[in-house]
Amino acid sequence: MSAGQGRSHLPEVLRLDGTWRIQHYHPGEVNPLEVAAAGLDDRYWITAEVPGDVHEALITHRLIPDPYYGHQDQLCRWVEQEEWWYRTTFDYELTDDRYERHELVLHGLDTFATVYINGHELARTANMHRQYVLEVTRLLRNGWNSIAIRFDPLSMHHQNKEKFDWSSYTKERPWLRKAAMNFGWDWGPRLITVGIWESVEIRRRRVAQLSDIYAYTDAANAEQAMLHVNVACQRVAPLRYTDFNTYRSASRDASATHSLADVPGALSAETPALSASGTHDPNQTRRHSMPLEIAVVLYDRQGQEVASQRTTITQSALLHGLGGTLADHVHIELPIMKPQLWWTHDLGEPYLYTLVVTLYAGDDIVDRSEQSVGLRTIELQQQNEQGERSFVFVLNGVRLYARGANWIPADNRIGAIPNERYRELIELSAEAHMNMLRVWAGGIYEKDLFYELCDELGILVWQDFAFANALFPDFNHDYMSNVRHEIEDQVRRLRNHASLALWCGNNEIDWLYDMKTASGDIRSPFYGEVIYHELIPDVLEQLDSQRPYWPSSPYGGNDANDPDVGDRHNWQVWHGSVYPRNYGDAPLLDYSIEGVSFQHYKSDLALFSSEFGMHAAANYHTLSKYIPAESFYWGSPEMAYRNKDTNHRKGILLMEGYTGIPQNVDQYINYSMLTQAEGLKYGIEHYRRHKHRNGGSLIWQLNDSWPGTSWSMIDYELLPKAAYFYARRFYHPLLLCADHDPGQPFHVWMVNDRLEELHTEIHVEVIDWQGSVISSHQIGIEMGANQAGLVATWSEAELLQGKAEPNQVVVVLSCDHADIQRNLYYLRSPLELQLPVATWTSTVDEQQQTVTIVNGDVLARMVRIDIAQGRLRMDDNYFDLLPGEQRTIHIRHAGGEAVRWDTLRMGALNDSSGDEQQSV
């Protein structure tokens, strides 16, 4: 893609990622200036990778054990109490161009850092979530240079601070702009990370620079789209004069040609530059006073120009120098005829164009930006056509049912997360037909790669701001200034992503403030309220007014968790919360089999379900890898340590009421996974049947940050649980499902999330455990585009026809449409089923990477394939096999490694011994 002709003065970037050196000291043990000195001999320090963190370096060098194995995280707690230093050196070439500027860009420092260049203290940072751009022109040397960064222990920055009535899991964190989950959460351990968790670079600027680009689509249809591009640019100012008399003389000479009366402290672009000898350099002056032009070009996927515009910026006196940053702004509109719109992957193609913005000074290219953009509109509809309340995302004018999950950081060691881990998790989400991920507030604003992958794969992002489950000091000016910079940084960084659908102010704070006030746990004002209800909306109005904002999740109505207004978190299931509740009511919990049952989903008529879920064990391989062998048994302290939730009774109660209480590890894995999978299926099919009212369902949670027992659908070793494989069916855009409870009528529904009408024939077959057909029914249906409806109803008696009992059959729903998957229903819970023992044979073809299973003459319930290896991708797992049915499952390793077929184990809920069977 060509941006035009001319000489290039593009900014040069020196990336400083790679191997640095680190060391630690007790706080106050050393003189910082001695350790930061340019010439310090650091050859005896250990090496560490940047981006990364201290824990990862210590693990690599075997200086601490793996904190995820057993209780070994306790052996690593000393790390958070130390002062840590990073150092590196680099060569750099300077020129005598006084209009050349150099910036040190720190994309992520965790958290309280002091930065030194060549032994000089440059800056102090106090926010993990900010990008710091620091002027270093006067500190850099021609040739060899050094950078040192000191990280303080967190205690230095909170121990003398006010403690608030409420901050979940620890009272330390409200004053610390750091990922909340580092302090421990109900699904992960305390692991206080420290270090350089994002990239470091030095940028060389000449003449002028592009300082900000905002691209958005405010109208789009099949005929035309309008792309708006707001561009801010800055001239690069010359260095300040050190001889004041010379400076005053030069300024007086320049004032005749350009006045700066209304720009205090700024230097004119016409101010003559001085050479090293102190004389004027007319060539530099002319080059840096040329008029600036901006060219904006949109290219399609084949690199063909689709639209373009070039405009001249009027002569500016606003310069980028030591005294501050001021910029010129240009607004450009690009009409695109017959556009390829960006859609979620389930509704169309997530088509991405390339937007190239080029800054010219005369004929010279002085800066250039290239980024992917999608042409799409996104709205949050809060009132439907009938005037009723709603909470529905509208993409390109189409009501979209949000199917997805909540995303937490992919590892507690955030800086060391490999890129392939991001790709695999987001690919797995798309393969499960998810079209939305919620980036939860207690983690981080995710790395660029996360949003790039969501753009590419067609998954919308609900983005929380990083405020979770606590009161925050919105009365403190320094804190609020820090937060404002954080919000501005993140909005500018993320707003051009087509996948970004919604900004949300916080996680559960508005809701829990009311509940904890009513219970007497909080007696203070709502500290933090100004952030979500004033500061963030003000910033968004200035920087991203085209995207919807929601103050909190959940939010709206009489009680912020009101099903009739806004979004809702359903924690009646699992946590036993008692609903309904109004503002000011003391919260109630019901820890009983009935109180935590997933059957409560049926009574939830939420407009949008943004959190709900239940625990399941990690896969066998994941648990056995991180739990010492002598402790790998059901009920062991090590097994309990994997579960960070409060009150472990909840999981037992759920299983007790559905599968029974497990007696060994295999039963625990099977029972907890079946309960989670069937419970989520029960809830999500209910929500989707009510798509005329319910606008979306986001499961808590997609992934794990460590190898524990949690609500996740994919465990830490990137092995999907049973619920994930169920999601491939219950989240399919075309869902054939049933609404049934024991003893009640059997209602068959069709859900069509696609934009085309559906015509098909449904088959309903009732069979017993040996495969005998009890009854069979067929019905032709038509379902409108983007609709759901009831298509048939039978009583249990009509299905059974007196030939079998309800606990002796399975109901099989299928149809003649290739995309609609079979769905199985049992008329009674697993506790009540009289399942005979199932047997099967299996054959492995290592060359084809498949295992073929041939079932015997009895239904096999929840067949489970285990291989002692992480990152395996399977066509299916945790599935039922009808009598005599054969399935071939393709299995591969996501990283291309050989599959460890020798460790293959298989089992089912009703196998011969309750233990797993080896393959043959």
Sequence and secondary structure as in RCSB ss.txt:
>XXXX:A:sequence
MSAGQGRSHLPEVLRLDGTWRIQHYHPGEVNPLEVAAAGLDDRYWITAEVPGDVHEALITHRLIPDPYYGHQDQL
CRWVEQEEWWYRTTFDYELTDDRYERHELVLHGLDTFATVYINGHELARTANMHRQYVLEVTRLLRNGWNSIAIR
FDPLSMHHQNKEKFDWSSYTKERPWLRKAAMNFGWDWGPRLITVGIWESVEIRRRRVAQLSDIYAYTDAANAEQA
MLHVNVACQRVAPLRYTDFNTYRSASRDASATHSLADVPGALSAETPALSASGTHDPNQTRRHSMPLEIAVVLYD
RQGQEVASQRTTITQSALLHGLGGTLADHVHIELPIMKPQLWWTHDLGEPYLYTLVVTLYAGDDIVDRSEQSVGL
RTIELQQQNEQGERSFVFVLNGVRLYARGANWIPADNRIGAIPNERYRELIELSAEAHMNMLRVWAGGIYEKDLF
YELCDELGILVWQDFAFANALFPDFNHDYMSNVRHEIEDQVRRLRNHASLALWCGNNEIDWLYDMKTASGDIRSP
FYGEVIYHELIPDVLEQLDSQRPYWPSSPYGGNDANDPDVGDRHNWQVWHGSVYPRNYGDAPLLDYSIEGVSFQH
YKSDLALFSSEFGMHAAANYHTLSKYIPAESFYWGSPEMAYRNKDTNHRKGILLMEGYTGIPQNVDQYINYSMLT
QAEGLKYGIEHYRRHKHRNGGSLIWQLNDSWPGTSWSMIDYELLPKAAYFYARRFYHPLLLCADHDPGQPFHVWM
VNDRLEELHTEIHVEVIDWQGSVISSHQIGIEMGANQAGLVATWSEAELLQGKAEPNQVVVVLSCDHADIQRNLY
YLRSPLELQLPVATWTSTVDEQQQTVTIVNGDVLARMVRIDIAQGRLRMDDNYFDLLPGEQRTIHIRHAGGEAVR
WDTLRMGALNDSSGDEQQSV
>XXXX:A:secstr
    SS B   EEEE  EEEEEEEE TTSS HHHHH TT   TTSEEEEES  HHHHHHHTTSS  TTSTTGGGG
GGGGGGSEEEEEEEEEE   S TTEEEEEEES EESEEEEEETTEEEEEEEBTT  EEEE TTT  SEEEEEEEE
E  GGGGTTTS   S BTT SSGGG BS GGGEEETTEEE    EE S EEEEEEESEEEEEEEEEEEEE SSEE
EEEEEEEEEEE     SSHHHHHHHHHHHHTT   TTSTT   TTS  B TTS B HHHHHHHTS EEEEEEEE 
TTS EEEEEEEEE     EEETTEE  EEEEEEEEEES   B  TTTS B  EEEEEEEEETTEEEEEEEEEE  
  EEEEEE TTS EEEEEEETTEEE EEEEEE  S SSGGG  HHHHHHHHHHHHHTT  EEEE TTS    HHH
HHHHHHHT EEEEE S BSB   TT HHHHHHHHHHHHHHHHHHTT TTEEEEE  BSHHHHHHHHHHHTS  S 
 TTHHIIIIIHHHHHHHH TTS EESSBSB SSSTT TTSSBEE  STTT B S   TT    B  STTTT GGG
GGG   S EEE    B   HHHHHHHS GGG STT HHHHHTB SS THHHHHHHHHHT   SSHHHHHHHHHHH
HHHHHHHHHHHHHHTTTT  EEEES S  SSS BBS SB TTS B HHHHHHHHHTSSEEEEEE  TTS EEEEE
EE SSS EEEEEEEEEEETT  EEEEEEEEEEE TTEEEEEEEE HHHHHTTSS GGGEEEEEEES TTS  EEE
ESS TTT       EEEEEETTTTEEEEEE SS EEEEEEE S SSEEES  SEEE TT EEEEEEEETT     
GGG EEE TTSSSSS EE  
